[in-house]
Amino acid sequence: MNPAHVIQVAAELAIKVGQVQATAELLEGGATVPFIARYRKEATGSLDEVALMAIRTRLTQLAELDARREAILGSLQERGLLTEELKAQIAQAATMTALEDIYLPYRPKRRTRATVAREKGLEPLAKLVLAQDPATDPLAEANAFVDASKGVESVEAALAGARDIIAEWVNEDQTARTRIRELFHTEGTFHTKVVAGKEAEGCKFEDYFDWEEPVAKAPSHRILAMRRGARDGFLRLQVNAPQEQAMRTLETLFIKGSSPCSAQVREAALDGYKRLLAPSMETEILMETKERADREAIRVFAENLRELLLAPPLGRKNVLAVDPGFRTGCKVVCLDRQGQLKYSDVVYLHESEKPGSVDGAKIAALCQKFEVDAIAIGNGTASRETEDFIRSLPLPASIAVVVVNESGASIYSASDVAREEFPDKDVTVRGAVSIGRRLMDPLAELVKIDPKSIGVGQYQHDVDQGMLKQSLDDVVVSCVNSVGVEVNTASKQLLQYVSGLGPQLAQNIISYRNEKGPFRSRADLKEVPRLGAKAFEQAAGFLRIQDAAHPLDASAVHPESYHVVDAMATNVGCSVADLMKNEPLRRQIRLEDYVTETVGLPTLQDILQELAKPGRDPRQQFEVFSFAEGIRKMEDLKEGMRLPGIVTNVTAFGAFVDIGVHQDGLVHISQMADRFVKDPAEIVKVHQKVMATVLAVDLVKKRISLSLKDPSKPAPAPKAKDAPKAKAGGKPSPAPKRDPAQKPGTRLNLKWTELW
């Protein structure tokens, strides 16, 4: 750990040095973010997971910067180029960009025009011209460098070579690069043009066929859309900055007066800008804006994934799950309260002539035989028809009928995980089981699927995959550990996300459980092969054992704090179990009496809250949701309809809502609320229930435009717009280009689903 890094991160994140120091030490010692956030609050000053991950990320970045710094120093030392002044400059570089700018003149280069000119002996002429002495005649001086044997055939050839060298100096000048970089950031613009002949094939990028947008204001989704269009060969993407401003900047740095030599330098600077500096800055901007867009897209994806993983669970209930279908029938499975498969079959509900037919009666019989508490129906093909059919059956009113988002279920059913769980069942049965288990416990089932397959991302295949995986893994780990895991029923896939475990220890726990039977206490975990003291420390607090001998084994109280609870119980004259059940007894506890050097008030407050609600699930209570009756397909929709729906995805430009017609509708950001909305996540979350108004329906293109605005409030009066002002010469200025993300229901906004 570098002490300077600790100080720097503390300053950047506006937190205390001691908090960063403690976090860094815990991370280096193998502690996980969930463990530190939950059980080491005294050390970190109660930093939450977001702050802890920010510290971890920044420390990693600074370590990478140091590694690059050492590599550069080594390269310069090896080639005999390292001076004390250069060494000091490199040591002071605070960013990777600054470091690379310093190194650029010394970086081993491929053969360039300037290299060739130096080989011809023209560098002294370049230095003479760059000095711009008013008394120097560049033509006369260049004449002395004319040498046919070296390839310098004329005075102009000599001056051209000198200008090539000066152009490279301009490109490699740190101050020039810094100022031109600023210009590209502040005044640069993205330009896109359609590739000739690709208009029809690339029609989904039509709004970018002739598009211009400031670099500083371009949002994540448009940057990624432009890049995808360019990558797929439909668009040409460029980043430009005002050349006149750039040249004025370079002239202030390199031009001295108006001598003939100055004219040569001006020409060299223009060439250096157009041929070297501008393309270099364009590449940098494309990379930086891509990284910025990636971070935003990944943030949106991570937030959506968190909401989906923490969706309310039905809980331990007997479930009949249906994967709907028309011609191939509906796959039906019955699951017990632990999610174990008890029965599977195929029924042909939509070939029946009337409710109460053979297959309808079979559903009713299965509900009775397996004491079904709820019926889960996948939201794919034939979903609404299946829901209507099942609701028409004479089933007990206590049986909830719920439509479940089955996105990614087909991925699971064909995975190694599914084959391992159900080696003798086909993919249709596995998919139906996944649907049922998603209703019972979304988190436990969704961890079996690659998060990228769940369908809540934005340009997920375009962003940096390493950054995406790290972020999504962090979300899954955070969700799993915040809920806690029942060790005697959890799958290997769920256990591997528990703090301190991982795939191998998760498998060892499963193998031990299968061989020895259910764990009777947390202490039994120490008998699992290769689960040492450190892993036990990290994992124990997040693992639950219901009906254990020690009541705290079913809670989030860490075993390292059991002695504190024992002391509390002793002091009020009761057992730990009684203390957990009796609020008046808990009110007698003075937390200050139990503060020690290692146990502070934050931990004691957490313990007291856990005693009141041991093992409390942080997820919301499950509520049954139903789509509007009689609305089953797009043809049933009419403008102005007000319908219940469930948010399936939130993006930077709006949200997608399932209203039960097999095609999600788009709520553009301008239709999210009756006020200005900067981020759709301010208004809705994935899996949130909403009421949406139908704005437009396009049956041909299968697009639905929705609004979440309150229809009872009158729309604001449109503002008067000034006519375009005429330019000199009497012709009016063209109307400003339409921003595709400004108006709901526009062609581009409805094409976002195609761009994903």
N, C-alpha and C positions, 0 to 999 in steps of 0.2 A: 504494500500500500504506500502510495506517495503522499506524504503530508501536505505538499503543495496542492495536490489534486483535491484533498479533503477541504482545504480552505477555499479553493476556487468554487467547488460545487456548493458549499454552504452559502457563498456570496451570490451565486447565480440563482439558487432556489430560495434565497431569503430565509434560511433556517440556521440554527446554531451549529457551530463547528462540532461540538460534542455529539450532536445528533447524527451528523454525517459520519463522524469517526466511529461511533458505536455501530451504526448500520454496516459500515464497511467491514469492521471486524467480525460481525456476526455472519455476514455473507461469505467472507473469506474462511470462516470456520465451518461452512457447510450448512448454515441455517437457511431455510426457505423464506420467501417473502410472507406467505400466510402465517408461518410460525412466528416470525419476528413481529408482525402486526398484532397478533393475538396474545402472545405470551411473553413478549419482551418490551412491553410498553415503558417500563421504568428506564430501560437503557436508551431508548430512542426518543423519549419525550412524547410517546403516544402517536408517532407518525403512522398514517394509514398506508394501505397498500399502494395507492397512487404515488405518494411521496417516496416510498421505499423503492418502487420500480424506477422512478425518475432518478434517484441517486444511483441505483445499479446501472442504468443505461448511461448516465453521464460519466461515471467512473470508467466504464468500459470504453467509451469514446476517447477519453483522455489517455487511457492506457494504449489504445491503438495509435493515437497521435504521437505518443512517446516512442512507440515501436518504429514508426515511420521516421521519426527524427533520428533515432539511432542508426537506422539503415542508411539514411542520407549522409550522416556524419562518417559512417564507415566507408561509403563509396568515395566521398571526397578525400578522406585520409588515404585510402588505397591508391588514388590517382594523383596524390601530391598536390591537391588543390585547396586543402583546408587551411585557412588563415585564422588568426585569433578574432579578427573582426567578423569574418563569415561565421565562425563558430558561435559568437555572441548573438548574431542575427538569428541563427537557427534556433538557439536556445530560447529566444524571446518570442518566437512565432506562436501565436495563440490559437490558430486554426489551421486545418489541413490546407486550406486555400492559400493562406499566407506562407506556409511552409513550402508549398509547391512553387509559388512565385519566386521565392528566394533561390530555390534549387534550379529553376528553369534554365538560366544561362549556363549552368554547369552539367546539366543532364546530358548523358551520351546521346548524340543525335544521329539520325540517318543523314544521308548526303543531301544537303539543301543547296539552294542557289547561293546563299551566303558562304557555305562551305567551299563551293567551287570557286567563288571569288577570292577567298582567302588563299586557296591553293595556287591561284594565279598571282599572288603577291599584292593584292589590292587593298589590304587592310590599312596600310599607312595612308593611302589616298583617302579612304573613308574617314579616318580620324582627322585628316587635314580639312576635308569638306565639312565635317560635323563641327569643327571649331568655328567656322563661319567668320573668319577674319575678313573684314571689308576689303583688305588689300590683296587678298588671294584671288587669283584668276583660276577657277577650276579647270577650264579648258587647257590652260598652259601647264598646270600641274599634272593633269591627266596624261598629257603628251609624253611625259617621262616614263609612264607605266605601259606604254604601248610596246608589246613584245609578241610577235607572231609565234615564237617558239612556245610561249606559255598560253597561247590561245587568245591573247588580247590583240585584236586586229586593228582597232581604231581608238581614237579618243572617246568616242561615244560608248564603245564597248567597255573601256576602262571606267568611265563614269557610271555606266549601268551596273557594273560589278560593285562599285563603291556604294551605290544606292541600295543594292541588295543586302550588303552588310549593315548599312544604317537601318534599313527596314527591320532587320532581325533585332538590332539593338532596341529599336522602338518597341517591338513586340515583347522583348524580355525585360523592359524597364518596369520595376515594381510599382512606382508611382503611376506610370501610364496605365498599367493593367488595373490598378485599384480604381482610378477615376473612370476609365472606360467601363469597367464592371459596374460601377455605381450608375453610370448612364444607362446601361442595358437594363438594370434593375428598375430604375425610376421612369425611364422614357421608352424602354424597349416594347415592342409589340409582336404578338404572334401573327403570322400571315399563313393562311392555308388557301391552296388552289386545287381544283380537281385535276387529276391527271388526264390528259387528252385521251378520249376514247373510253374512259371508265365511268362516264356519267350514269349510264343505265345500271351497270353492275354495282356501282357504289352508291345507289340512290339513298340508302339509309343515312349516308353522310351528307345529304344534299344541302343542309344548312351551312356546311363548312366548305362548299364548293368555291366560295369567294368570301372569306371571313377574316376579320382583323380584330384583335383584342389586346388591350394593355397587359403586359406580363405581370405587373403588380396586382392586377385585379382579377385575373382569370381564376375561376374556381376549380377545385379538384376535378369534378366530373367532366368539365369541358377540356381541361388539359389532357386527361386520359382519353377522351373521345377523339381529340385531334391526333394524338399519338397513335391510337389504334388505326385510324383512317390512313395515316402515313405508313404504318407498319404493314397494313394489308394491301398497300399499293394503290389506294384510291385518291390519296391527297399528297400534295407536296407541302411540307411544313417548314417554315423559316422563322427565325427570330431576328428582327432588325432593330436598329437604333438610328436616330437622326444623324446622318453622316456629317452634316454641317456642324452640329454641336460637337461631335467626336473630333473633327478636324480642328475646331477652335481650341479644344482641350489639348490636343497634341501640339498645336502651334505654340501655346503658352509654355509648354515644357521643352520644346526642342528648337524652335525658330528664334534666331537672334537677328533682328533687323531685316534688311531687304537686299542684302548683297547677292551676287550670283551664286555664292555657295549656299545661301539661305534658300534660294529657289530650288537647288538640288536637294536639300534636306526636306523641303516641303513636299517635293515629288516623292522622295523616299518614304516620308511619313504616311502619305496617302496610300502608297503601295503597301506599306507595312500594315496599315489599318485594314484595307480591303482584302489583302491576300493572307494575312496571318492573324492579326489581333481580333478583327470582327468574327471570323470563323471560330477562333478559340473561345471568344466570349459567348458566341451562339451555342457552342457545345456545352459550355459551363451552365448557361441558363437552362438549356434543355435538361441537363442532368439535375440541376437544383430544383427546377419546377416539378420535374418527375418525382423527385424525393419528397417534395412538399405535398404533391398530389397523392402520392402513395401513403404518406402519414395520415392525411385526412381520410382517404378511402378506408384505410385499415382501422382508423379510429371509429368510423361509422360501422364497419363490419363487427368490430369487437363489442361495441355497445349493443348492436342488434343480437349478437350471439349471447351476450350476458342475459338480456331480457328473455330470450328463448329458453336458455338453460334453466333460468329461475322461474319459468312459468309455473303457475300453481299446479300441484299434483293432486290427482284424485285420492291417492293413498292406497293402502292395502285393501283392495276390494276384489271380489270375483268379477271378472270382465269377460264378456263375449265380444270378440273383435271381428270386424268384417272388412275385407279388402274387396271393394265393389267391382263388378264387371257385368257386361251385358251378355255377349255371346258365350264367353268362357265361364260364366257363372261367378258367384261371389264366394271367395274363400273365407271360411268361418273357423275360428279357433276359440277355445275356452281356456281361460287362464285362472289359476287360483290366486289367493291373496299374496303369494310370494312371486307371482309372475311365471309360474311353471306351467308348461303346456299340458293340458289334460285331455284335449279332444281337438280334432281337426276334420273338416269335411268341405265339400263344395255344394252349394245350393243354387238353384236357378230361379231366383225370385222374380226376375223380369220376364220369364216365360210362363209364369203363373197367370191364370185368367182372373183370379180374384183373391183377395186376402183370405186366409184360412185354407188355402190349397195345401198340398202335401209339404212343400218346402217351407211355406210360411208356418205351418203347424210344427215343423221340425225346429224352427227358431224358438218358438214358444216352449217347446218341450225341453230344449237345451237350457233355456233360462231357468226353468223349474228344476231340472236335474242338477245343475251346477250352482244353484242358488245365486244367480247372476245379479250383481248390484248395478252394473252399468254396461251399456253397449257402445263400443267405439267403432266409428265408421270412417274409413279413409276418405280424404276429400278429392280423390281422383275421378276417373271416368265412372259414371253411373252413381256418384255419391248422393246427389239430391234425390234421385229416384229411389235409391236404396233406403235413404232416411225416411222418405214418405211412406214407403212400403212397411218398414218396421214400426213406424209410429201408428200405422193403421191396424197392427196386430193387437189382439186382446191381452196385452202384457200388464203386469202390476204397475201402478202409477209410481211406485218407488224406484223403478228401474230408469236411470237416466240414459238418454240417448244423446251422444255427443259426436259431432264431426271433428275428426282429428287431422291436422296437417301431416300428410305422409311424405313430405319432401325428404328425399334421401333414404327412404325405406328400401327402395330397390337396390341402392348401393349397399346397404347393410345385408340384405338377403343374399347377395352374391359374394359377400366378403368371407375371408378366412374365419373371422369371428363367428359369423352365422353358421358356417359349415362345422365349426368346432362345437357349437352349442347344439345344433340339430343335424348331425351327419346323415340321418336317414330321412330327412324331410326335404321337399323341393323348395325352390325360391318363393313360390306363392304362399306357402305356409309360413315360412320365415318372415315374409313381409307382413302378413296379417298379425303375427306375434308381435312384431315391432310396433305396429299401430296400437295394439292393445296396451303394450307396456309404456308407450309414450303417454297414454292417458293416465296410467297409474303413477308414473314417475318420469317426467320428461328428461330430467338431468341424467338419471341412471341409464336411460336408453340412448340418448343422443351422444353420450361420450364414446359410444361404440362406432361412431361415424366420423370420418374426416370432416371437421367443421366447414371446409370449403364446399362440401356436398349438401349442406343443409339449406342453401338457397337464400341466405340473408345478407349477401355481400354486394359490393358495388365495384365493378371492374376487378374482381378478385384474381382473375388470371393475368391481369396486366401489371399488377403491383409487384414490388420486390417480394419474392416468395419466402426468403429467409426472415425478413421483417414481419411478414404476415404470419408465418408459423409461430414465431416467438410471441407475438401479440395474442394470437388465438389460444396458444397453449397457456399463457398467463391467465387468460379469462377462464378457461376450463378449470385450471388449478384453483383459482380464486373461488369459483362457484362451488366446486366440489367440497373444498375445505370450509367454506362458510356454512354449508348445509350440514356437513358431517356425513359419515358413512357407517352404516350398520355392518360390522365386520363379518357377521355370520351369514349374511345373505348377499353381500355385494359381489358383483362380477369382477373378474380380473381387470377389465377395462376401466371400471370405476376406481378400484383400489390403486391402480398405478398412478392416478392423479393426486393421491393423498400425500401430503407433505412428508418428504423423507423416504418415500417408497420407490416407485418406479416399476417397470414391467417385471423385472426378475423377482423382487421381493413380493410383488403382488401375486405372482405365480406360486411362490413359496408358501404364502399364506393360504392360498386356495388348496394346494397340495396337502398342507398340514391339516387344514379343516376337513378335507375329504378323508384323511387317514385317521385322525384322532377324534373327529366329531366337532361340534360347535365349541367355540371359545367360551370359557366360563368366566374369565376375567381378563382385564387388560394385561395383567402380569403374565398371562399365558403366552402373550405375543413374544415374550423374550425367548420362548422355546423354539420359535420358528427359525429354521436354518438361515444363517447369514443376516438375521435381523439383529444387529448389534445395538449397543447403548445409544449411539448417536441417532440411528434410524428410529429407535423407540422414542427417544426424546422428541424428535420432530413430528412423529406420526400419532402418538398415543392420544393426544388431546382431541384429534379429529376423528378418531375411531370410536364407535359406540357399540356397547354390548347390552342389549335389552335383557332384563331379568337376571342380571349378574348378581353375585353375592354382595358386592359393594355397590350401593345405589349410585355412586358418582361415576361408575363405569359407563353409565348410559347418558352422561352429561358431557359438557364441553370443559368441565374443570379438569385441568391437567393433573396427572398422578403426582407430579412434583409439588402440588399444592394440597394434596389430600390431608396432610398434617395440619394445615391451617383450618380446614373445615372441621377436622376432628377436635381441634382446640375450641372452636366456636361452639360446637355441640356440647362439649364438656362444660364449658363456662355457663351455658344456659340450662344445663342439667337434662339433656335429652340425647337421643341417638341422632346420627346423621340423617337417617330416613325421616325421623320426626321433624327435624329441622327443615327438611325440604318440603314437607307437607303443611307445616304450620307457620302461617305468616306472622302471628303475634310473637312467636319465638324468634323469628328472624329480626323483628323490629327491636329486640333487646340487644342486638349486636352493635357494638361501637367499633367501626372499622379501624379507627385510630389505634386501638389497643393491639392490633395485629400487624402493624407496620414494622418491617425489619429492614436490614440493609439490602436484601434481595427482593422483598415483597413490599410493593408500595400501594398507594390508594387506587391507581388504575386497575391493577390486578385484583385487588380486594373488591372493588365495585363490580367487576366482571363476575367474580365468584358469587357475590350476593345475587346478582341478576340471574345467574345460571341456577342457583338453588331454588329460585322462585319458579322458573320454567326450564327444568332440566332438558337438554337436548332439543330446545325449541327450534322448529323449522322456520327460517327467516322468510320463506316464500309466502305469498298471499294465500288466502283461503280459496279453494276451488269453487267456481260458480259455473253452472251449466249455461251454455250459450246456444241459441238457435237462430238460424237464418230466417228470413221472411218467408212465410208460407206462400206457395203459388209462384214464387220467383225461382226458377230452376235453370234457365238458360238466358243468353243475351237477348234473344227475341222477346223475352218477357219484360225487358227494361223499357222504361219511358222517361224522358227528360222530366226532372222535377221530383221523381220518386225519392222518398226518404227511407233508407234501408239500414238495418243493422249489419255490421261487418267486423272483421278481425284484421288488424294490421299484420301483414306478412313480411314486409320489408320497409326499412326507412333508409332513404338515401339523402345526398346533399341537396337534391332538387325537389324532394317531395317524399311521398309514401305510397306504397301499394297496399290495397285493401281487398280482402276476399269477401265478396257479398253473396257467395253461394251460387255462382253461375259458371264455374269452371274457368273463369278468366278474371284475374285480378284487375281492379280499376286503379288508375293513377290519380292521386290527390297531389296536384302541383303545389309547390311551396306557397304560391300566391293564394291558394284556396285552403290553406291550413287553418286560418283563424281570421277574425275581423280586424286584426292589427298586423303590423309588419312583423314578419317572422324571419329571423336570420338563419336559424337552424331548425329543421323539422323535428329534431329530437326534443326541442323545447315543448312541443305540443303532444306528440304521440311516441309510443314505444312499440316494439315488436310484441305481438300477441295481445295488444290492448284492444278492448272492445269499443267500437265507435258507432256513431250514426252518421251516415254519409248521404249526400244528395247527388243524384245522377245529373250531370251537366250535359253529357253528350255520349252517344253510342255509335260506333262505326262497325257495323256487322261484317263488312267486307274485309277490313283490316284487323278485326277483332280487338278493338280498343275501346276502353271505357274511361271517361273522364269524370271524376268525382269531386265533391267539395265537402269540407268539414265545417264550413261557416254556418253560423246560426241563421236559418232561413227566416226567422221572425224579425231580424234586424234589416232595415232597408239598406240597399247598396248605396255607397257614397256617390254623390253626383260627379259625373266625369269632369275633369279639369279641362278648361279651354287650352288648346295648343296653338302656339304661334305658327304661322305659315313659314316655311323656309325662307330665309332672307336671300335676296338676290346678290350675286357677286357682281363685280365690275363687269360691265358688258351686257347687263340686263337679264342674264339667265339665272333662274333660281337655283340655290344650292340643293343638292340632292338630299332627300330625307335621310336621317341617320339610320344605319343598319340596325335591323331588329336583333336584339339579344335573345337567343333561343330559350333562355331560362326565365324570361320576364313575363311571358303570357301563358296562362293555362290553356290546354287543349290545342296548342300549336302542333304542327307536324313533328318537329324534332322531339318535343317533350314526350309525345306518344311513341316515339321510336326508341326510347331508352331501353325498353325491354329487349329490342332487337340487338342493341349494341352490347348488351351484357354477354 
